[in-house]
Amino acid sequence: MQDKTLTCKDCRTEFAFTARDQQFYAEKGFENEPQRCRDCRALRKTSRPRTGSTRDVFDATCARCNVATTVPFKPRGDRPIYCRECYAIVSESANASPLNSATLHATG
């Protein structure tokens, strides 16, 4: 593999697509060559909003202690919603119940 000279689609400057970069792209399974130089890629990456920061949250009331809490899904009303502390208690006791261990032995 030899270095290639590509033109950035944003700033129109030429940049090197080195043999090492080409090998990296091939190892990752990338099929397309880069379209932007390193500076424009970095600028684009920092200017776009993070996907995790726009997550919707919904208000709910804990079914165990009645404290107000938020959840990352819209409650349907057919299952209990727990705050963080109560969820830890409920999930721990559910994992330790004899029913769960019997189910594990029957299926495992």
PDB file as gemmi writes it, atoms N, CA and C in Angstrom:
CRYST1    1.000    1.000    1.000  90.00  90.00  90.00 P 1                      
ATOM      1  N   MET A   1       0.848  -1.189   0.000  1.00  0.00           N  
ATOM      2  CA  MET A   1       0.000   0.000   0.000  1.00  0.00           C  
ATOM      3  C   MET A   1       0.887   1.244   0.000  1.00  0.00           C  
ATOM      4  N   GLN A   2       0.458   2.232  -0.747  1.00  0.00           N  
ATOM      5  CA  GLN A   2       1.195   3.487  -0.804  1.00  0.00           C  
ATOM      6  C   GLN A   2       0.311   4.615  -0.274  1.00  0.00           C  
ATOM      7  N   ASP A   3       0.973   5.679   0.198  1.00  0.00           N  
ATOM      8  CA  ASP A   3       0.225   6.851   0.643  1.00  0.00           C  
ATOM      9  C   ASP A   3      -0.579   7.422  -0.519  1.00  0.00           C  
ATOM     10  N   LYS A   4      -1.760   7.957  -0.194  1.00  0.00           N  
ATOM     11  CA  LYS A   4      -2.601   8.611  -1.201  1.00  0.00           C  
ATOM     12  C   LYS A   4      -2.792  10.062  -0.793  1.00  0.00           C  
ATOM     13  N   THR A   5      -2.951  10.931  -1.764  1.00  0.00           N  
ATOM     14  CA  THR A   5      -3.263  12.328  -1.497  1.00  0.00           C  
ATOM     15  C   THR A   5      -4.736  12.540  -1.801  1.00  0.00           C  
ATOM     16  N   LEU A   6      -5.490  12.975  -0.786  1.00  0.00           N  
ATOM     17  CA  LEU A   6      -6.923  13.216  -0.920  1.00  0.00           C  
ATOM     18  C   LEU A   6      -7.211  14.695  -0.700  1.00  0.00           C  
ATOM     19  N   THR A   7      -8.377  15.157  -1.130  1.00  0.00           N  
ATOM     20  CA  THR A   7      -8.786  16.541  -0.945  1.00  0.00           C  
ATOM     21  C   THR A   7      -9.938  16.593   0.049  1.00  0.00           C  
ATOM     22  N   CYS A   8      -9.798  17.430   1.064  1.00  0.00           N  
ATOM     23  CA  CYS A   8     -10.820  17.579   2.093  1.00  0.00           C  
ATOM     24  C   CYS A   8     -12.068  18.225   1.496  1.00  0.00           C  
ATOM     25  N   LYS A   9     -13.232  17.646   1.777  1.00  0.00           N  
ATOM     26  CA  LYS A   9     -14.467  18.188   1.202  1.00  0.00           C  
ATOM     27  C   LYS A   9     -14.936  19.452   1.902  1.00  0.00           C  
ATOM     28  N   ASP A  10     -14.379  19.766   3.076  1.00  0.00           N  
ATOM     29  CA  ASP A  10     -14.770  20.986   3.790  1.00  0.00           C  
ATOM     30  C   ASP A  10     -13.853  22.164   3.459  1.00  0.00           C  
ATOM     31  N   CYS A  11     -12.551  21.979   3.676  1.00  0.00           N  
ATOM     32  CA  CYS A  11     -11.620  23.103   3.482  1.00  0.00           C  
ATOM     33  C   CYS A  11     -10.875  23.055   2.153  1.00  0.00           C  
ATOM     34  N   ARG A  12     -11.065  21.990   1.385  1.00  0.00           N  
ATOM     35  CA  ARG A  12     -10.495  21.812   0.053  1.00  0.00           C  
ATOM     36  C   ARG A  12      -8.966  21.711   0.038  1.00  0.00           C  
ATOM     37  N   THR A  13      -8.326  21.496   1.167  1.00  0.00           N  
ATOM     38  CA  THR A  13      -6.875  21.305   1.174  1.00  0.00           C  
ATOM     39  C   THR A  13      -6.569  19.825   0.966  1.00  0.00           C  
ATOM     40  N   GLU A  14      -5.376  19.569   0.474  1.00  0.00           N  
ATOM     41  CA  GLU A  14      -4.955  18.191   0.278  1.00  0.00           C  
ATOM     42  C   GLU A  14      -4.398  17.639   1.579  1.00  0.00           C  
ATOM     43  N   PHE A  15      -4.630  16.353   1.817  1.00  0.00           N  
ATOM     44  CA  PHE A  15      -4.077  15.691   3.000  1.00  0.00           C  
ATOM     45  C   PHE A  15      -3.672  14.280   2.612  1.00  0.00           C  
ATOM     46  N   ALA A  16      -2.747  13.729   3.390  1.00  0.00           N  
ATOM     47  CA  ALA A  16      -2.231  12.393   3.104  1.00  0.00           C  
ATOM     48  C   ALA A  16      -3.092  11.334   3.784  1.00  0.00           C  
ATOM     49  N   PHE A  17      -3.459  10.345   3.010  1.00  0.00           N  
ATOM     50  CA  PHE A  17      -4.115   9.135   3.532  1.00  0.00           C  
ATOM     51  C   PHE A  17      -3.012   8.083   3.505  1.00  0.00           C  
ATOM     52  N   THR A  18      -2.291   8.003   4.630  1.00  0.00           N  
ATOM     53  CA  THR A  18      -1.074   7.200   4.684  1.00  0.00           C  
ATOM     54  C   THR A  18      -1.377   5.704   4.585  1.00  0.00           C  
ATOM     55  N   ALA A  19      -0.351   4.956   4.258  1.00  0.00           N  
ATOM     56  CA  ALA A  19      -0.488   3.496   4.190  1.00  0.00           C  
ATOM     57  C   ALA A  19      -0.924   2.951   5.551  1.00  0.00           C  
ATOM     58  N   ARG A  20      -0.406   3.544   6.600  1.00  0.00           N  
ATOM     59  CA  ARG A  20      -0.786   3.120   7.962  1.00  0.00           C  
ATOM     60  C   ARG A  20      -2.270   3.398   8.207  1.00  0.00           C  
ATOM     61  N   ASP A  21      -2.747   4.584   7.794  1.00  0.00           N  
ATOM     62  CA  ASP A  21      -4.174   4.912   7.942  1.00  0.00           C  
ATOM     63  C   ASP A  21      -5.033   3.966   7.102  1.00  0.00           C  
ATOM     64  N   GLN A  22      -4.576   3.651   5.901  1.00  0.00           N  
ATOM     65  CA  GLN A  22      -5.308   2.737   5.026  1.00  0.00           C  
ATOM     66  C   GLN A  22      -5.420   1.354   5.668  1.00  0.00           C  
ATOM     67  N   GLN A  23      -4.336   0.913   6.292  1.00  0.00           N  
ATOM     68  CA  GLN A  23      -4.345  -0.382   6.964  1.00  0.00           C  
ATOM     69  C   GLN A  23      -5.331  -0.364   8.134  1.00  0.00           C  
ATOM     70  N   PHE A  24      -5.332   0.732   8.897  1.00  0.00           N  
ATOM     71  CA  PHE A  24      -6.261   0.879  10.011  1.00  0.00           C  
ATOM     72  C   PHE A  24      -7.702   0.808   9.507  1.00  0.00           C  
ATOM     73  N   TYR A  25      -8.005   1.534   8.433  1.00  0.00           N  
ATOM     74  CA  TYR A  25      -9.356   1.527   7.858  1.00  0.00           C  
ATOM     75  C   TYR A  25      -9.749   0.111   7.431  1.00  0.00           C  
ATOM     76  N   ALA A  26      -8.806  -0.606   6.815  1.00  0.00           N  
ATOM     77  CA  ALA A  26      -9.088  -1.973   6.354  1.00  0.00           C  
ATOM     78  C   ALA A  26      -9.351  -2.892   7.545  1.00  0.00           C  
ATOM     79  N   GLU A  27      -8.561  -2.765   8.613  1.00  0.00           N  
ATOM     80  CA  GLU A  27      -8.743  -3.602   9.803  1.00  0.00           C  
ATOM     81  C   GLU A  27     -10.089  -3.351  10.469  1.00  0.00           C  
ATOM     82  N   LYS A  28     -10.555  -2.119  10.429  1.00  0.00           N  
ATOM     83  CA  LYS A  28     -11.840  -1.760  11.041  1.00  0.00           C  
ATOM     84  C   LYS A  28     -13.024  -2.074  10.136  1.00  0.00           C  
ATOM     85  N   GLY A  29     -12.741  -2.438   8.885  1.00  0.00           N  
ATOM     86  CA  GLY A  29     -13.806  -2.769   7.953  1.00  0.00           C  
ATOM     87  C   GLY A  29     -14.431  -1.557   7.283  1.00  0.00           C  
ATOM     88  N   PHE A  30     -13.759  -0.400   7.373  1.00  0.00           N  
ATOM     89  CA  PHE A  30     -14.272   0.804   6.714  1.00  0.00           C  
ATOM     90  C   PHE A  30     -14.100   0.652   5.208  1.00  0.00           C  
ATOM     91  N   GLU A  31     -15.144   0.902   4.461  1.00  0.00           N  
ATOM     92  CA  GLU A  31     -15.082   0.734   3.008  1.00  0.00           C  
ATOM     93  C   GLU A  31     -14.771   2.032   2.275  1.00  0.00           C  
ATOM     94  N   ASN A  32     -15.033   3.169   2.893  1.00  0.00           N  
ATOM     95  CA  ASN A  32     -14.833   4.468   2.242  1.00  0.00           C  
ATOM     96  C   ASN A  32     -13.579   5.158   2.783  1.00  0.00           C  
ATOM     97  N   GLU A  33     -12.911   5.875   1.911  1.00  0.00           N  
ATOM     98  CA  GLU A  33     -11.765   6.674   2.319  1.00  0.00           C  
ATOM     99  C   GLU A  33     -12.269   7.896   3.087  1.00  0.00           C  
ATOM    100  N   PRO A  34     -11.421   8.484   3.935  1.00  0.00           N  
ATOM    101  CA  PRO A  34     -11.854   9.688   4.655  1.00  0.00           C  
ATOM    102  C   PRO A  34     -12.136  10.829   3.681  1.00  0.00           C  
ATOM    103  N   GLN A  35     -13.121  11.636   3.991  1.00  0.00           N  
ATOM    104  CA  GLN A  35     -13.478  12.764   3.132  1.00  0.00           C  
ATOM    105  C   GLN A  35     -12.988  14.088   3.681  1.00  0.00           C  
ATOM    106  N   ARG A  36     -12.545  14.073   4.941  1.00  0.00           N  
ATOM    107  CA  ARG A  36     -12.096  15.305   5.588  1.00  0.00           C  
ATOM    108  C   ARG A  36     -10.695  15.122   6.156  1.00  0.00           C  
ATOM    109  N   CYS A  37      -9.948  16.215   6.201  1.00  0.00           N  
ATOM    110  CA  CYS A  37      -8.624  16.194   6.819  1.00  0.00           C  
ATOM    111  C   CYS A  37      -8.789  16.053   8.339  1.00  0.00           C  
ATOM    112  N   ARG A  38      -7.710  15.777   9.034  1.00  0.00           N  
ATOM    113  CA  ARG A  38      -7.780  15.571  10.489  1.00  0.00           C  
ATOM    114  C   ARG A  38      -8.369  16.788  11.220  1.00  0.00           C  
ATOM    115  N   ASP A  39      -7.945  17.992  10.816  1.00  0.00           N  
ATOM    116  CA  ASP A  39      -8.445  19.198  11.485  1.00  0.00           C  
ATOM    117  C   ASP A  39      -9.958  19.348  11.303  1.00  0.00           C  
ATOM    118  N   CYS A  40     -10.442  19.138  10.084  1.00  0.00           N  
ATOM    119  CA  CYS A  40     -11.882  19.276   9.828  1.00  0.00           C  
ATOM    120  C   CYS A  40     -12.677  18.166  10.508  1.00  0.00           C  
ATOM    121  N   ARG A  41     -12.107  16.943  10.572  1.00  0.00           N  
ATOM    122  CA  ARG A  41     -12.785  15.857  11.295  1.00  0.00           C  
ATOM    123  C   ARG A  41     -12.910  16.187  12.776  1.00  0.00           C  
ATOM    124  N   ALA A  42     -11.816  16.714  13.360  1.00  0.00           N  
ATOM    125  CA  ALA A  42     -11.838  17.075  14.777  1.00  0.00           C  
ATOM    126  C   ALA A  42     -12.840  18.197  15.039  1.00  0.00           C  
ATOM    127  N   LEU A  43     -12.855  19.198  14.158  1.00  0.00           N  
ATOM    128  CA  LEU A  43     -13.792  20.309  14.311  1.00  0.00           C  
ATOM    129  C   LEU A  43     -15.233  19.830  14.205  1.00  0.00           C  
ATOM    130  N   ARG A  44     -15.490  18.973  13.246  1.00  0.00           N  
ATOM    131  CA  ARG A  44     -16.840  18.423  13.051  1.00  0.00           C  
ATOM    132  C   ARG A  44     -17.272  17.595  14.252  1.00  0.00           C  
ATOM    133  N   LYS A  45     -16.345  16.817  14.790  1.00  0.00           N  
ATOM    134  CA  LYS A  45     -16.658  15.960  15.932  1.00  0.00           C  
ATOM    135  C   LYS A  45     -17.009  16.783  17.168  1.00  0.00           C  
ATOM    136  N   THR A  46     -16.291  17.875  17.402  1.00  0.00           N  
ATOM    137  CA  THR A  46     -16.554  18.695  18.581  1.00  0.00           C  
ATOM    138  C   THR A  46     -17.763  19.602  18.419  1.00  0.00           C  
ATOM    139  N   SER A  47     -18.156  19.886  17.168  1.00  0.00           N  
ATOM    140  CA  SER A  47     -19.270  20.813  16.958  1.00  0.00           C  
ATOM    141  C   SER A  47     -20.637  20.134  16.946  1.00  0.00           C  
ATOM    142  N   ARG A  48     -20.678  18.816  16.787  1.00  0.00           N  
ATOM    143  CA  ARG A  48     -21.985  18.141  16.762  1.00  0.00           C  
ATOM    144  C   ARG A  48     -22.430  17.813  18.180  1.00  0.00           C  
ATOM    145  N   PRO A  49     -23.740  17.837  18.414  1.00  0.00           N  
ATOM    146  CA  PRO A  49     -24.234  17.558  19.770  1.00  0.00           C  
ATOM    147  C   PRO A  49     -24.028  16.092  20.130  1.00  0.00           C  
ATOM    148  N   ARG A  50     -23.751  15.855  21.376  1.00  0.00           N  
ATOM    149  CA  ARG A  50     -23.609  14.482  21.854  1.00  0.00           C  
ATOM    150  C   ARG A  50     -24.981  13.847  21.920  1.00  0.00           C  
ATOM    151  N   THR A  51     -25.078  12.614  21.479  1.00  0.00           N  
ATOM    152  CA  THR A  51     -26.377  11.943  21.445  1.00  0.00           C  
ATOM    153  C   THR A  51     -26.901  11.659  22.850  1.00  0.00           C  
ATOM    154  N   GLY A  52     -26.028  11.393  23.795  1.00  0.00           N  
ATOM    155  CA  GLY A  52     -26.460  11.085  25.149  1.00  0.00           C  
ATOM    156  C   GLY A  52     -27.019  12.276  25.900  1.00  0.00           C  
ATOM    157  N   SER A  53     -26.684  13.492  25.467  1.00  0.00           N  
ATOM    158  CA  SER A  53     -27.109  14.672  26.205  1.00  0.00           C  
ATOM    159  C   SER A  53     -28.550  15.080  25.892  1.00  0.00           C  
ATOM    160  N   THR A  54     -29.148  14.510  24.854  1.00  0.00           N  
ATOM    161  CA  THR A  54     -30.502  14.898  24.482  1.00  0.00           C  
ATOM    162  C   THR A  54     -31.536  13.825  24.827  1.00  0.00           C  
ATOM    163  N   ARG A  55     -31.181  12.933  25.715  1.00  0.00           N  
ATOM    164  CA  ARG A  55     -32.066  11.835  26.083  1.00  0.00           C  
ATOM    165  C   ARG A  55     -33.281  12.359  26.838  1.00  0.00           C  
ATOM    166  N   ASP A  56     -34.446  11.871  26.451  1.00  0.00           N  
ATOM    167  CA  ASP A  56     -35.671  12.248  27.139  1.00  0.00           C  
ATOM    168  C   ASP A  56     -35.771  11.491  28.455  1.00  0.00           C  
ATOM    169  N   VAL A  57     -36.244  12.188  29.474  1.00  0.00           N  
ATOM    170  CA  VAL A  57     -36.523  11.546  30.761  1.00  0.00           C  
ATOM    171  C   VAL A  57     -37.965  11.836  31.138  1.00  0.00           C  
ATOM    172  N   PHE A  58     -38.547  10.935  31.878  1.00  0.00           N  
ATOM    173  CA  PHE A  58     -39.947  11.054  32.249  1.00  0.00           C  
ATOM    174  C   PHE A  58     -40.082  10.999  33.761  1.00  0.00           C  
ATOM    175  N   ASP A  59     -41.010  11.789  34.274  1.00  0.00           N  
ATOM    176  CA  ASP A  59     -41.280  11.806  35.703  1.00  0.00           C  
ATOM    177  C   ASP A  59     -42.085  10.575  36.085  1.00  0.00           C  
ATOM    178  N   ALA A  60     -41.788  10.051  37.273  1.00  0.00           N  
ATOM    179  CA  ALA A  60     -42.506   8.887  37.785  1.00  0.00           C  
ATOM    180  C   ALA A  60     -42.464   8.925  39.300  1.00  0.00           C  
ATOM    181  N   THR A  61     -43.282   8.098  39.919  1.00  0.00           N  
ATOM    182  CA  THR A  61     -43.301   7.962  41.368  1.00  0.00           C  
ATOM    183  C   THR A  61     -42.921   6.532  41.719  1.00  0.00           C  
ATOM    184  N   CYS A  62     -41.995   6.386  42.635  1.00  0.00           N  
ATOM    185  CA  CYS A  62     -41.528   5.067  43.046  1.00  0.00           C  
ATOM    186  C   CYS A  62     -42.680   4.274  43.660  1.00  0.00           C  
ATOM    187  N   ALA A  63     -42.863   3.053  43.204  1.00  0.00           N  
ATOM    188  CA  ALA A  63     -43.951   2.201  43.694  1.00  0.00           C  
ATOM    189  C   ALA A  63     -43.690   1.687  45.107  1.00  0.00           C  
ATOM    190  N   ARG A  64     -42.460   1.773  45.589  1.00  0.00           N  
ATOM    191  CA  ARG A  64     -42.119   1.242  46.911  1.00  0.00           C  
ATOM    192  C   ARG A  64     -42.111   2.330  47.983  1.00  0.00           C  
ATOM    193  N   CYS A  65     -41.498   3.496  47.684  1.00  0.00           N  
ATOM    194  CA  CYS A  65     -41.358   4.529  48.720  1.00  0.00           C  
ATOM    195  C   CYS A  65     -42.079   5.827  48.382  1.00  0.00           C  
ATOM    196  N   ASN A  66     -42.727   5.895  47.218  1.00  0.00           N  
ATOM    197  CA  ASN A  66     -43.509   7.058  46.778  1.00  0.00           C  
ATOM    198  C   ASN A  66     -42.706   8.333  46.568  1.00  0.00           C  
ATOM    199  N   VAL A  67     -41.404   8.225  46.375  1.00  0.00           N  
ATOM    200  CA  VAL A  67     -40.592   9.404  46.113  1.00  0.00           C  
ATOM    201  C   VAL A  67     -40.647   9.705  44.602  1.00  0.00           C  
ATOM    202  N   ALA A  68     -40.549  10.975  44.259  1.00  0.00           N  
ATOM    203  CA  ALA A  68     -40.521  11.372  42.847  1.00  0.00           C  
ATOM    204  C   ALA A  68     -39.178  10.976  42.250  1.00  0.00           C  
ATOM    205  N   THR A  69     -39.208  10.434  41.039  1.00  0.00           N  
ATOM    206  CA  THR A  69     -37.992  10.011  40.360  1.00  0.00           C  
ATOM    207  C   THR A  69     -38.146  10.245  38.862  1.00  0.00           C  
ATOM    208  N   THR A  70     -37.087  10.028  38.111  1.00  0.00           N  
ATOM    209  CA  THR A  70     -37.167  10.124  36.656  1.00  0.00           C  
ATOM    210  C   THR A  70     -36.644   8.820  36.058  1.00  0.00           C  
ATOM    211  N   VAL A  71     -37.172   8.479  34.895  1.00  0.00           N  
ATOM    212  CA  VAL A  71     -36.762   7.265  34.189  1.00  0.00           C  
ATOM    213  C   VAL A  71     -36.528   7.595  32.721  1.00  0.00           C  
ATOM    214  N   PRO A  72     -35.643   6.821  32.034  1.00  0.00           N  
ATOM    215  CA  PRO A  72     -35.326   7.111  30.636  1.00  0.00           C  
ATOM    216  C   PRO A  72     -36.304   6.483  29.635  1.00  0.00           C  
ATOM    217  N   PHE A  73     -37.490   6.142  30.092  1.00  0.00           N  
ATOM    218  CA  PHE A  73     -38.519   5.574  29.216  1.00  0.00           C  
ATOM    219  C   PHE A  73     -39.871   6.077  29.684  1.00  0.00           C  
ATOM    220  N   LYS A  74     -40.854   6.037  28.822  1.00  0.00           N  
ATOM    221  CA  LYS A  74     -42.180   6.499  29.179  1.00  0.00           C  
ATOM    222  C   LYS A  74     -42.918   5.375  29.919  1.00  0.00           C  
ATOM    223  N   PRO A  75     -43.253   5.595  31.187  1.00  0.00           N  
ATOM    224  CA  PRO A  75     -43.961   4.560  31.934  1.00  0.00           C  
ATOM    225  C   PRO A  75     -45.318   4.259  31.308  1.00  0.00           C  
ATOM    226  N   ARG A  76     -45.624   2.963  31.188  1.00  0.00           N  
ATOM    227  CA  ARG A  76     -46.892   2.541  30.593  1.00  0.00           C  
ATOM    228  C   ARG A  76     -47.974   2.341  31.642  1.00  0.00           C  
ATOM    229  N   GLY A  77     -47.578   2.171  32.904  1.00  0.00           N  
ATOM    230  CA  GLY A  77     -48.549   1.992  33.966  1.00  0.00           C  
ATOM    231  C   GLY A  77     -48.844   0.535  34.289  1.00  0.00           C  
ATOM    232  N   ASP A  78     -48.319  -0.390  33.489  1.00  0.00           N  
ATOM    233  CA  ASP A  78     -48.607  -1.800  33.741  1.00  0.00           C  
ATOM    234  C   ASP A  78     -47.542  -2.491  34.589  1.00  0.00           C  
ATOM    235  N   ARG A  79     -46.453  -1.782  34.899  1.00  0.00           N  
ATOM    236  CA  ARG A  79     -45.384  -2.346  35.727  1.00  0.00           C  
ATOM    237  C   ARG A  79     -44.940  -1.303  36.741  1.00  0.00           C  
ATOM    238  N   PRO A  80     -44.458  -1.724  37.900  1.00  0.00           N  
ATOM    239  CA  PRO A  80     -44.016  -0.751  38.912  1.00  0.00           C  
ATOM    240  C   PRO A  80     -42.733  -0.050  38.477  1.00  0.00           C  
ATOM    241  N   ILE A  81     -42.613   1.195  38.894  1.00  0.00           N  
ATOM    242  CA  ILE A  81     -41.413   1.997  38.662  1.00  0.00           C  
ATOM    243  C   ILE A  81     -40.769   2.208  40.024  1.00  0.00           C  
ATOM    244  N   TYR A  82     -39.441   2.042  40.099  1.00  0.00           N  
ATOM    245  CA  TYR A  82     -38.729   2.218  41.356  1.00  0.00           C  
ATOM    246  C   TYR A  82     -37.676   3.309  41.224  1.00  0.00           C  
ATOM    247  N   CYS A  83     -37.401   4.002  42.325  1.00  0.00           N  
ATOM    248  CA  CYS A  83     -36.274   4.939  42.356  1.00  0.00           C  
ATOM    249  C   CYS A  83     -34.993   4.097  42.383  1.00  0.00           C  
ATOM    250  N   ARG A  84     -33.869   4.735  42.251  1.00  0.00           N  
ATOM    251  CA  ARG A  84     -32.596   4.020  42.184  1.00  0.00           C  
ATOM    252  C   ARG A  84     -32.352   3.152  43.421  1.00  0.00           C  
ATOM    253  N   GLU A  85     -32.614   3.698  44.597  1.00  0.00           N  
ATOM    254  CA  GLU A  85     -32.363   2.964  45.837  1.00  0.00           C  
ATOM    255  C   GLU A  85     -33.293   1.751  45.963  1.00  0.00           C  
ATOM    256  N   CYS A  86     -34.580   1.948  45.695  1.00  0.00           N  
ATOM    257  CA  CYS A  86     -35.534   0.845  45.812  1.00  0.00           C  
ATOM    258  C   CYS A  86     -35.295  -0.208  44.736  1.00  0.00           C  
ATOM    259  N   TYR A  87     -34.892   0.213  43.557  1.00  0.00           N  
ATOM    260  CA  TYR A  87     -34.615  -0.751  42.500  1.00  0.00           C  
ATOM    261  C   TYR A  87     -33.484  -1.689  42.923  1.00  0.00           C  
ATOM    262  N   ALA A  88     -32.463  -1.136  43.564  1.00  0.00           N  
ATOM    263  CA  ALA A  88     -31.340  -1.959  44.018  1.00  0.00           C  
ATOM    264  C   ALA A  88     -31.821  -2.983  45.045  1.00  0.00           C  
ATOM    265  N   ILE A  89     -32.695  -2.569  45.946  1.00  0.00           N  
ATOM    266  CA  ILE A  89     -33.216  -3.478  46.973  1.00  0.00           C  
ATOM    267  C   ILE A  89     -34.103  -4.550  46.350  1.00  0.00           C  
ATOM    268  N   VAL A  90     -35.011  -4.142  45.481  1.00  0.00           N  
ATOM    269  CA  VAL A  90     -35.958  -5.075  44.864  1.00  0.00           C  
ATOM    270  C   VAL A  90     -35.232  -6.073  43.962  1.00  0.00           C  
ATOM    271  N   SER A  91     -34.280  -5.601  43.163  1.00  0.00           N  
ATOM    272  CA  SER A  91     -33.585  -6.516  42.257  1.00  0.00           C  
ATOM    273  C   SER A  91     -32.684  -7.476  43.026  1.00  0.00           C  
ATOM    274  N   GLU A  92     -32.107  -7.019  44.134  1.00  0.00           N  
ATOM    275  CA  GLU A  92     -31.262  -7.892  44.958  1.00  0.00           C  
ATOM    276  C   GLU A  92     -32.106  -8.985  45.610  1.00  0.00           C  
ATOM    277  N   SER A  93     -33.269  -8.613  46.135  1.00  0.00           N  
ATOM    278  CA  SER A  93     -34.116  -9.619  46.786  1.00  0.00           C  
ATOM    279  C   SER A  93     -34.723 -10.579  45.761  1.00  0.00           C  
ATOM    280  N   ALA A  94     -34.992 -10.103  44.545  1.00  0.00           N  
ATOM    281  CA  ALA A  94     -35.529 -10.982  43.501  1.00  0.00           C  
ATOM    282  C   ALA A  94     -34.477 -12.000  43.068  1.00  0.00           C  
ATOM    283  N   ASN A  95     -33.214 -11.579  43.016  1.00  0.00           N  
ATOM    284  CA  ASN A  95     -32.145 -12.493  42.622  1.00  0.00           C  
ATOM    285  C   ASN A  95     -31.862 -13.540  43.688  1.00  0.00           C  
ATOM    286  N   ALA A  96     -32.189 -13.233  44.945  1.00  0.00           N  
ATOM    287  CA  ALA A  96     -31.917 -14.156  46.044  1.00  0.00           C  
ATOM    288  C   ALA A  96     -33.117 -15.032  46.392  1.00  0.00           C  
ATOM    289  N   SER A  97     -34.238 -14.848  45.738  1.00  0.00           N  
ATOM    290  CA  SER A  97     -35.433 -15.613  46.101  1.00  0.00           C  
ATOM    291  C   SER A  97     -35.284 -17.077  45.730  1.00  0.00           C  
ATOM    292  N   PRO A  98     -35.893 -17.988  46.507  1.00  0.00           N  
ATOM    293  CA  PRO A  98     -35.809 -19.424  46.218  1.00  0.00           C  
ATOM    294  C   PRO A  98     -36.401 -19.773  44.856  1.00  0.00           C  
ATOM    295  N   LEU A  99     -37.407 -19.023  44.415  1.00  0.00           N  
ATOM    296  CA  LEU A  99     -38.026 -19.287  43.123  1.00  0.00           C  
ATOM    297  C   LEU A  99     -37.007 -19.123  42.007  1.00  0.00           C  
ATOM    298  N   ASN A 100     -36.198 -18.063  42.094  1.00  0.00           N  
ATOM    299  CA  ASN A 100     -35.191 -17.838  41.062  1.00  0.00           C  
ATOM    300  C   ASN A 100     -34.122 -18.915  41.073  1.00  0.00           C  
ATOM    301  N   SER A 101     -33.678 -19.342  42.256  1.00  0.00           N  
ATOM    302  CA  SER A 101     -32.641 -20.373  42.291  1.00  0.00           C  
ATOM    303  C   SER A 101     -33.195 -21.705  41.808  1.00  0.00           C  
ATOM    304  N   ALA A 102     -34.477 -22.011  42.094  1.00  0.00           N  
ATOM    305  CA  ALA A 102     -35.067 -23.242  41.589  1.00  0.00           C  
ATOM    306  C   ALA A 102     -35.188 -23.196  40.066  1.00  0.00           C  
ATOM    307  N   THR A 103     -35.538 -22.034  39.544  1.00  0.00           N  
ATOM    308  CA  THR A 103     -35.638 -21.879  38.100  1.00  0.00           C  
ATOM    309  C   THR A 103     -34.266 -22.040  37.459  1.00  0.00           C  
ATOM    310  N   LEU A 104     -33.236 -21.507  38.114  1.00  0.00           N  
ATOM    311  CA  LEU A 104     -31.894 -21.632  37.580  1.00  0.00           C  
ATOM    312  C   LEU A 104     -31.467 -23.096  37.529  1.00  0.00           C  
ATOM    313  N   HIS A 105     -31.772 -23.851  38.606  1.00  0.00           N  
ATOM    314  CA  HIS A 105     -31.387 -25.253  38.626  1.00  0.00           C  
ATOM    315  C   HIS A 105     -32.172 -26.059  37.618  1.00  0.00           C  
ATOM    316  N   ALA A 106     -33.429 -25.723  37.408  1.00  0.00           N  
ATOM    317  CA  ALA A 106     -34.255 -26.477  36.471  1.00  0.00           C  
ATOM    318  C   ALA A 106     -33.825 -26.236  35.024  1.00  0.00           C  
ATOM    319  N   THR A 107     -33.380 -25.011  34.725  1.00  0.00           N  
ATOM    320  CA  THR A 107     -33.026 -24.693  33.336  1.00  0.00           C  
ATOM    321  C   THR A 107     -31.535 -24.841  33.086  1.00  0.00           C  
ATOM    322  N   GLY A 108     -30.724 -24.838  34.125  1.00  0.00           N  
ATOM    323  CA  GLY A 108     -29.280 -24.847  33.944  1.00  0.00           C  
ATOM    324  C   GLY A 108     -28.751 -26.204  33.969  1.00  0.00           C  
TER     325      GLY A 108                                                      
END                                                                             
